[in-house]
Amino acid sequence: AAARPSVAALEGSRRCELCGAAPARVRCGGCRLTYYCDVDHQKADWISIHQQICQLLIPIRTPLPFLLSEKERKHGAEQLLKRQKYLIDLAYGTAREFVLEGKHKEALPAALHALRFSTEVYGSDSLQLVPAYLLLAEASTGVGHFLEASRYLSQAEWIVLTAPDCSAAVEYQLHRGLGLFCAAKGNLEQALYHLANDIYVASSAFGLKSLEASGGYFHMANVFFRQNKTDIANSLYAEVGRNKGHPLYFCQRVLKSRPEMSLLSGEEEADGFVLAAEAQRAEATRVLSTVLDVRERAPKQQPGETAGVLHALAMLYYLARDLPKAREAGRRALHLAKQLPQRESLETVGHLLTLINSCTE
Amino acid sequence: AFVFLPLTVIVLKIHLIKDKDGIDDYLAKNIKGLSKQEAAANRNSYKKNICIDMLRQGYHKSFSELFTLIQKWNALREAAGPGSAIWQRESLEEQPDKLDQLYHFLTGAEAAQRAGHYEEMYDNQLNLAYCFNDPEDKWLSNYFYEQCFNTAQLVKIDGGKREAQAHANMGLICEEQGHVMKAAEHFEAFYQLTEGLTWKDETGHTYNSLACEHLWRIYTLLADKMLENKEHQQAIKTLIKALKMAKEGGDMKMEGEAAYCLSLAYNFAGEQQTALSVSLGKVAETTEYLGEFMKAAENAHLSQSLVDACVLLGNIYNERGKYNEAFEYFSRASEAAKTLNNLPLVEETKTYYGIAKAHKLMVAFNSRIEAEDPVSLKYLLAWKENRSDMCTDPLTVDNIYQ
């Protein structure tokens, strides 16, 4: 669909970019095409996504000049489509980043834009909209807007049900989204049902040992842990940890290789693997934080396992040079390790803390 | 507890419910129909429903195993190609009763495993091995017997009974597949684990006697292969082991057969080398075993075997020059052959008897000629004149060749 000339602009009744309310009296000075209810909405949009797309919106929202030849019109349309798709990816990617960092509020405007642009390009019943809906649901859940999240999920579900040829990737992601939403609401049995579907579809399409399936196992483990079924949960975590593509595997390697020993002795490159890509460390940190959260909220505690998680987190924060967090995690790990019968973990955590503290001097 | 309300009332009431979950809840409670999950389940294949059921209860290992087995079945079918027997059959995923069995016992095994009750895990897996007793499902059954074997190593509370059982089953599978050495290893382990213990199977036989039977059979098979490769000494050693097992097993027929095989092997070995190179020790062993075989054959009324044994023994004594013993055995062979009413066989044994007699005659004759004295000459002439039977010869000749 080509960009429509801004009829509303002509009529003088503009809608807020963020919430859609009219009349929107505040205008962005950069692109001069974007309107908001008030400064707060403008600020929220700016932080989330508008800063990145302000200038990019201009060629999209300005009406096309009247072009003479068929060839020129075609070229113009192609250019427009390219720009719109770029915007979709950018908005989606930005929202995804925010969600991964736990910044659900900031993610929402970007995610909304991703949805809107997708709708413009692909139509309102296209499968291409499902990722955006799922992301919106995740962000809304994170902020606590369960009703909105539920609506987004229903839309996604409807599209998948009515699409004649839905891919396995979309199907398993839908189930994962539904499962995580149920879990957030505390509806654990329902969450397990959806995650079971997630794992089944992912396994059928990508294989039992695939990274996609292992993601499902991970979330399922979290749910079982909350239900106090720790033996099932641990069995599932172990399964996830065996998958070399999953962050949990990375975490286990980090713990086993004990880089703090070689770092203490002065070697820079402790283990090439450990000083791996930043993105990998960031993902590992995120996953471990989730695990830690689940373990801490569980009715029954397993101090040994929790200490291990904190130890790995401390190491990851240290490697990322986030010393305050590293110290905090290390201190908590030490505290738990003191309660355990085996003393070796106490020693290694102690070494790590020494290393961390020596850095601040 | 479901109340069926008229549709109009429901429609009105729904407007009062604000959130979607509340609506779902209300519908589920008040309208007899399918829940969303049930509706989805109707659309799914049986396989998918079973898998989802397994996963949502946390039986992820059962899910993995089932999934992999179905994949294997499909791969086997692909490899066999159209037109093969397996192609005609339905896929494992389309056989609900088999899927149900797999669901029940796989989840049972996983639950037992998590609780550390390995004996229960074994029992569940054994049930699955029994389930798939169609000849076309042999690979599936064998797979579960192998799982049983792995699990049995972990069972401590039954004194090794399951471990023993598992060795026996694995031995049988190896035997079927022609891996005779491996089968022997398993049966030997089965034997060792059951020595001196009173475990019995459904037919009342003790495990140890079963072990003896399996070992007798497998040693005989091994020896067969060795004979094919002309490894005579090895074959004989193995057959001796087989005979030992047969004796322990306590089955007369088994024992008889084992002795017979052994003696045949000796004989066969003897034919390959020249008769003279067979050492005295070996002959003694052969005759000892043949003697035992004869006894066994007599007790079991195996007349043909008795005839064969007697003939063999007679031949051995014949070759060694012990003609009286040879006579004895040949006449016994003849008796046994008569009971079989086998006229050609009777004739045959009589021929052997004749040969032995001729040999004995030769001895006496030669000694007379070599003596070169007038007395001997007189006897020889007397014999030549009336061709009397050597047995009635009044001369008592010391047969120096005896």
Chai-1 contact restraints between the chains, C-beta under 6 A:
chainA,res_idxA,chainB,res_idxB,connection_type,confidence,min_distance_angstrom,max_distance_angstrom,comment,restraint_id
A,S150,B,K20,contact,1.0,0.0,6.0,A-B,restraint_1
A,L192,B,R56,contact,1.0,0.0,6.0,A-B,restraint_2
A,Y193,B,R56,contact,1.0,0.0,6.0,A-B,restraint_3
A,A196,B,I52,contact,1.0,0.0,6.0,A-B,restraint_4
A,A196,B,L55,contact,1.0,0.0,6.0,A-B,restraint_5
A,A196,B,R56,contact,1.0,0.0,6.0,A-B,restraint_6
A,I199,B,L55,contact,1.0,0.0,6.0,A-B,restraint_7
A,Y200,B,C51,contact,1.0,0.0,6.0,A-B,restraint_8
A,Y200,B,I52,contact,1.0,0.0,6.0,A-B,restraint_9
A,L208,B,S64,contact,1.0,0.0,6.0,A-B,restraint_10
A,L208,B,F67,contact,1.0,0.0,6.0,A-B,restraint_11
A,F224,B,G58,contact,1.0,0.0,6.0,A-B,restraint_12
A,D231,B,R114,contact,1.0,0.0,6.0,A-B,restraint_13
A,I232,B,G58,contact,1.0,0.0,6.0,A-B,restraint_14
